[in-house]
Amino acid sequence: MGKSMKRTGRILSMSMIILATLTAGCRDRTPRLQPLPAHAVILAFGDSLTAGNGAPRASSYPAILQQLTGWQTINAGVPGETSAEGLTRLPGLLQRHHPDLVILCHGGNDLLRRIAHKTTAAHLASMVEMIRKSGAQVVMLGVPQPGVLLRSADFYQEVADHYRIPLENQVLTSILRDNTLKSDMIHPNAAGYKRMADAVATVLERSGA
């Protein structure tokens, strides 16, 4: 083997080692969940986006998620609810259902009402702590803030990073940018909720649940 070929081989080997190291580092930074048992109970907690406004109840994302995963998924969405109201409602649901996992999709009505972001972030943080104290795991969904250029509010990523919890931060933005996937300006239609459920199922799989 010539010197140039040996040099090329060393470069390729070093590149593979660097790539493997970077990939491992990315995996290490990904929040993980404990695997859920076959009889797991999932509590989908939120507002109208969880309740399924804009589509039949059977087409809500929790209903579709149950079909996709086989896990019992309780739809605990209340249309119009703010994060402050949700924080008050959550303890009773945790005591009643004893979920293994809570999917937290809240704060959309806060954004519509222009409630201070730090207030909503504090409520979400309190919900995460409450959920964990109950013994359940938590996944969070980011909600887009109103505007010409839709994007998820920054505080979702901040809360998720602080508590090291899985976050699906893109699906609702992509749905609400596509008129074929929404029933009005802020709610998906049946096809949109199916997209939402698929995204949640993907997060659960990638996180190890």
N, C-alpha and C positions, 0 to 999 in steps of 0.2 A: 504494500500500500504506500503511495507517494505521500510526501509531507503535506501537500495541499489537501489530500483526502483525509489524512489524520486530523488536520486542523479543523476541517469541516465537521468531522465526526465529533470532535470535542465541543465545538460550538453548538451543534445540535443537542448533545447530551446536556450541556449547561442550560440551554434554552428549555429543555424538557423539565429539568430540575426546578428552574425558576417558575415555570408555569405550574408545576405540581404544588410548589410552595404557596403560590398566590391563590390557587384554587382551594387548597386546604385552609388558608387564612380566611377566604370568603365563607367557607362552610362553618368555620369556628365562630364567625360573627353573626351567623343566622340564628335567630331565636328558635329554640327547640321546644317541642311539647312532649310530654310523656305519652306513649301509645294508649289510645282509648280502648277499653274493653268492648267486646261484642255487644253488650247490653247497655252501652253508654247512653246517658241522657245529655242532650245539648239544649241549652237555653239561648234562643235567639232574642236578644233584648234590644229594643230601640223604639223608633217612632213609626211614621207611616211607611218608610222605606222597608221596615221589617214586617209591618202588618200586611203590606202588599197592595196599598192603594194604587188604583189604575189597572188592576187585573183581578180576576176571580181569586178568592182565598186559596184555592187549590193550586194556583200558579205563583204564589208568593215564594220568595227565595227559601224560607225555611222548609216549606212543603217539598220543594224540588230537591233541596239538600238531603232531606230524609230519604227520598227515593234514590239519590245517588250513593249515599253512604250506608244506608241500612240502620243508622242510629236514630233513635227517637229524638225528634227535634221539635221543641215547643216554641210556638210563635207567640212571643211576648211583646209584640209591637203595639204601641198606642199612638194613633195619629195626633199630631199637634203637640205632642209632649216636648217640653224643654228638658235640658240636662238636669236642672234643679229638681224638676218634678220626677224625672227618672231616678235620681239619686234617692229620693224618698220612697219610691215604689220598689226598688230593687231588693231590699232586705227580705221582704215578705215572699218574693218569688224564690229567692235562694233557700229560704227555710222550707218552703212548700215542695219544691221540686228536687232539691239536692243535686243539681246538675254536675256532671263531670267536666263540662266545658261551657263557657259562656261566650257567645259571639256578640260583641258590643258594637252597635252601629247607632251612635247618638250624636247630637249636637247640631243636626241640620236646621232645626227650628230656632236654635240660638243664632245661627248664621243669618237666617231670614229676618230675625228680629233685631239684628245688630247688637246682640249682647257681647260684652267685652270678651275677647278671645281668652284672656287669662282666667276669666271666671269659668268659661266652659272647660278649659284645660284642667282647672282645679276640680271640677265636678267629675270629669272623666278619670282623673287620677284617683279620686276617692272611690269611684266605682271599681276600678282595677284592684285597689287594696281590699275593698270589701269582698270582691269575688275570690281573691286569693285566700283571704282569711277564712272563707267558707270551705276551702279545700278544692275549689274548682280551678281549672286553667282558663285562660282568656285569650281570645283573638279579637283584634279590633279592625273595623272598616272605616276608612276615611271618607268624609263627605265633602263634595266640592262647595266652595264658597261662591255666592252669586257674583256674576261679573261677565264681561265680554269674553275673557279668556278663562275658561273653567279650569280650576285646579283645586286639589284637596287643600283644605286649610292647614297651615304649617303646624298647628298644635297637635295634630294627630301623630305626626312623625316624632315630635318632641316627647309626647307621652309614651309612645311605643318604645322609643330609644331608652328613655329613663327606666322603664320597667322591664325592658328586654322581652317584649311580647311580639308575636307575629302581627304584621299589619298588612292588609290589602288596601292599597292607597290609590289604585288606578281605575278599578273596574267601574265605579259609579261615574267618574269623570268621562270615561269612554262611552258609557251608555248615554249619558245626557248630552253628548256631542252628536249623537246619531238619532235622527228623527224616527227612524224605523224601529228603534228600541225603547221609545218612551211614549207614555200616554198623555203627558202634559209637560210643562217646563221643568218640573222637579221630580216626577215619578216615572219609573220604568213601566213598560207594558209587560205582557206575559213573556215575550221573547227577551226583554231586558232582564227580568227577574231570573230567567233561565241562565242568562250570561252571568248574572251575579252569583247564582248558586254554583255554577261551574268554577268561578274564580275562588270562591270560599273553599270548595272541595280541593282545589289545587293547593291552596295555602295549607290546609290541614295535612295533605299528603307530603308536601315539601318540609313541613315542620316536624314530621315524624308521628303525627297522631294516628 
